[in-house]
Amino acid sequence: MAIAPQTGWLIQADCIPYLTAWQQQQALLSAHLHHRNPAAALWLLEHPPVYTLGTGATLAHLKFDPAQAPSPLYRCDRGGEVTYHCPGQLVGYPVLNLRRYQTDLHWYLRQLEAVLLQVVAQYGLVGERLPGLTGVWVAGRKVAAIGIAAKRWITTHGFALNVCPDLSGFEAIVPCGIGDRPVGSLAEFIPGITLAAVRQQVATCFADQFHLAWETLMPDDPRLAIDPALPSLGRPPQRLDRDSE
């Protein structure tokens, strides 16, 4: 007998600040860690222009003075090197309990890649993995980046798929620390592609890969709110640019 899919929460938001999205993930992470047992969740959204550095990322991959960054610059609690987010890029933040799947972060990274490979295949494109690297490439151009975090096997952060963004912001960094492979977007191969259409493909492929049945929630659903009764999980991302306090 086939096992019925688990209920998952799909939250689709517009273009929201990076710190706001981090706080939303933390609310669900805290609920998981304090045994409130929320459903698996996937946030799909865009960010205003912002640069982010992983916990151990080097500043050497910035082509600007961090204090004079062209857009806000944060150091956050994910793995990986520097990346760039902007409108036209679809960002996905899954908050999953890997104990329900496999307690293996390498396995999880490969599952996220598999979701993105399925999405690009829906448009007739051949996506690739590259040995020793994380992400998805099409015709030698990196169209999707992945950077994750996990605490007691509860995941945060996630993936960014370049659908139809202005890629010029990537010119100010060495994206993901990979200097010899260019960044690309789906729009370079499929003119007129829309983020709204890709968003639905990502939701469908993610549900298939992780065996979920979506319940769609609005971003202000009370089940997603920060519970003031639960303790803080740590420091928020540190802002490094000229506007940092």
C-alpha positions in Angstrom: 0.0 0.0 0.0 1.3 3.4 -0.9 2.1 5.7 2.0 0.0 8.9 1.9 2.0 12.1 1.6 2.6 14.3 4.7 0.9 17.6 4.9 3.3 20.5 4.2 2.8 24.2 4.4 3.4 26.2 1.3 3.9 29.9 1.9 4.3 32.2 -1.1 5.4 35.7 -0.5 6.3 38.7 -2.6 9.6 40.5 -2.4 10.5 40.7 1.3 13.7 41.8 3.1 16.3 39.2 3.9 16.1 39.7 7.7 12.3 39.3 7.7 12.6 35.9 5.9 15.3 34.8 8.3 13.0 35.6 11.2 10.1 33.7 9.6 12.3 30.6 9.3 13.5 31.0 12.9 9.9 30.9 14.1 9.3 27.5 12.6 12.7 26.2 13.6 12.0 27.2 17.2 8.6 25.5 17.0 10.2 22.3 15.8 13.0 22.3 18.4 10.5 22.9 21.2 8.3 20.0 20.1 5.4 22.0 18.8 5.6 19.7 15.7 4.6 22.1 12.9 4.3 20.7 9.4 7.2 20.7 6.9 7.2 24.1 5.3 8.5 25.8 2.1 8.7 29.5 1.7 8.9 30.7 -1.9 9.7 34.4 -2.3 12.0 37.1 -3.7 14.4 39.5 -2.0 15.3 43.1 -2.7 19.0 43.3 -3.7 21.2 41.8 -1.0 24.5 40.0 -0.6 24.9 37.2 1.9 27.9 35.4 3.3 27.9 32.0 4.9 29.2 31.5 8.4 32.8 30.8 7.3 32.7 32.7 4.0 35.8 34.7 3.1 35.6 38.4 2.3 38.1 37.8 -0.4 35.3 36.9 -2.8 33.9 40.4 -2.5 35.0 42.9 -5.2 34.0 45.9 -3.0 34.8 47.2 0.4 32.3 45.5 2.8 31.7 48.9 4.5 30.7 50.4 1.1 28.6 47.5 -0.3 26.4 48.4 -3.3 23.5 46.6 -1.5 23.0 45.4 2.1 25.5 42.8 3.1 24.9 40.2 5.7 26.8 37.4 7.3 24.4 34.6 8.2 24.2 31.1 9.7 24.2 29.1 6.5 27.0 27.2 4.8 28.7 28.4 1.7 30.4 31.5 0.3 29.0 34.8 -0.9 25.9 35.0 -3.0 23.5 37.6 -4.3 19.7 37.8 -4.2 17.4 40.2 -6.2 14.0 40.4 -7.8 13.4 37.9 -10.5 15.3 35.2 -8.5 13.1 32.6 -6.9 14.3 31.8 -3.3 13.1 28.7 -1.5 13.5 28.2 2.2 12.4 24.7 3.3 12.0 24.1 7.0 12.0 20.3 7.3 12.7 17.7 10.0 15.2 15.5 8.4 14.5 12.8 10.9 11.4 12.1 8.8 13.7 11.5 5.8 17.4 10.9 6.2 19.7 12.5 8.8 22.3 13.2 6.2 23.0 16.8 4.9 24.7 15.5 1.8 21.6 13.5 1.0 19.5 16.6 1.6 21.6 18.8 -0.8 21.2 16.2 -3.5 17.5 16.2 -3.0 17.3 20.0 -3.4 19.4 19.7 -6.6 17.0 17.0 -7.8 14.0 19.4 -7.3 15.7 22.1 -9.4 16.8 19.6 -12.1 13.2 18.5 -12.4 12.1 22.1 -12.7 14.5 23.1 -15.5 13.6 19.8 -17.3 10.0 21.0 -17.4 11.2 23.7 -19.8 13.1 21.4 -22.0 16.5 22.4 -20.5 19.2 19.9 -19.5 20.4 20.7 -16.1 23.6 19.4 -14.7 25.4 18.8 -11.4 29.2 19.3 -11.4 31.4 17.0 -9.4 32.5 18.5 -6.2 30.2 21.5 -6.4 26.7 22.2 -5.2 24.0 23.7 -7.4 22.5 23.3 -10.9 24.1 24.4 -14.2 22.5 24.8 -17.7 24.9 24.9 -20.7 27.8 25.7 -18.3 26.0 28.6 -16.6 25.0 28.3 -12.9 21.3 28.9 -12.7 20.7 27.7 -9.1 22.7 28.0 -5.9 22.1 26.2 -2.6 23.2 27.1 0.9 21.7 25.4 4.0 21.8 25.2 7.7 20.4 22.6 10.1 20.0 22.5 13.9 19.2 19.1 15.4 18.3 18.0 11.9 15.8 20.9 11.3 16.7 22.7 8.1 16.7 26.4 7.3 18.0 28.5 4.4 17.8 26.7 1.0 18.1 27.5 -2.7 17.9 30.4 -5.2 16.9 29.8 -8.8 17.7 32.6 -11.3 14.5 32.9 -13.3 14.6 36.4 -14.8 16.8 38.6 -12.6 19.1 41.4 -13.5 22.4 39.5 -13.1 24.6 42.6 -13.0 24.8 42.4 -9.2 26.8 39.1 -9.4 29.6 41.1 -11.1 30.6 42.6 -7.8 31.4 39.2 -6.2 32.8 35.8 -7.0 29.5 33.9 -6.7 29.8 30.9 -4.3 33.5 31.3 -4.6 33.5 29.8 -8.1 35.5 32.2 -10.3 35.7 30.2 -13.5 32.1 29.4 -14.2 29.5 32.1 -15.1 26.1 32.7 -13.5 23.1 32.4 -15.8 19.3 32.6 -15.7 16.5 30.6 -17.2 15.4 33.7 -19.1 18.6 33.5 -21.1 17.4 30.2 -22.6 13.6 30.8 -22.5 12.8 34.5 -23.2 9.5 35.5 -21.6 9.6 33.0 -18.8 7.9 34.2 -15.7 8.7 33.8 -12.1 5.0 33.0 -11.3 5.0 30.0 -13.6 8.3 28.7 -12.3 7.1 29.2 -8.7 4.3 26.7 -9.3 6.7 24.2 -11.0 9.1 24.4 -8.0 6.2 23.8 -5.5 5.0 20.8 -7.5 8.5 19.3 -7.9 9.4 19.9 -4.3 6.2 18.2 -3.1 6.9 15.2 -5.3 10.6 14.9 -4.2 9.7 15.2 -0.4 6.4 13.3 -0.6 4.3 16.3 0.6 0.7 17.4 0.0 0.6 21.2 0.2 -1.7 23.3 2.4 -1.2 26.9 1.3 -0.8 29.4 4.0 -0.7 33.2 3.9 2.5 34.7 5.3 0.5 36.2 8.2 -1.0 32.9 9.2 -0.8 32.7 13.0 0.8 29.2 12.8 3.9 30.9 11.3 4.2 33.6 14.0 7.0 33.8 16.4 6.0 32.5 19.8 7.3 34.9 22.5 7.1 32.1 25.0 9.9 30.3 23.3 13.5 31.3 23.9 15.6 33.0 21.2 17.7 30.7 19.1 20.6 33.0 18.6 21.9 36.1 16.9 20.3 37.3 13.7 22.4 37.8 10.5 25.1 40.4 11.1 24.9 43.4 8.7 28.4 44.4 7.5 27.9 47.3 5.1 27.8 51.1 5.7 24.3 51.0 7.3 25.2 48.5 10.0 24.7 49.7 13.5 
